[in-house]
Amino acid sequence: MGMNEPLVYLDTCSVIYFVEEHPVFGPAVIQALTSRPTPKIGISPLVEMECLVAPLRLQNTALLDRYKKFFEQCLCFEMPPVVYQRAAELRAFHSLKTPDALHLATAQYHGCTAIWTNDNRLNNSASNLAINILTPLKKISHD
């Protein structure tokens, strides 16, 4: 992979908005995916787990299938023990919740150029690695 090639970690919310075609935030994720040089998109087993909870609970096999198809298009980033050690540091020093710390630690470990999220708290801990791709829409909808 070339050094200039963007490597983007999608957090759980971004994947859900995209796969479930959220009426407000879905288009923002689609625009982010299509408006930049085509990034390599990565997720983690944690993203997969978090995404599947609701469709499993609802026994929505069509939605489960859509998620599986989407996951197959993504790189799947492993989460070795060093990721959990880094997540502990992030929790200790930035007061992140465990899943957020794991998402950020995974992205850092794999050298991602960005994390796409709608969680501004991540950005405070991520040295501007986290990009809130939904911020412009949120500002509009809160006015």
Helices and strands as residue ranges (DSSP letters): E 7-10, H 12-19, H 26-34, E 40-43, H 45-57, H 61-73, E 75-76, H 81-94, H 98-109, E 114-117, H 120-125, E 130-132, H 135-142
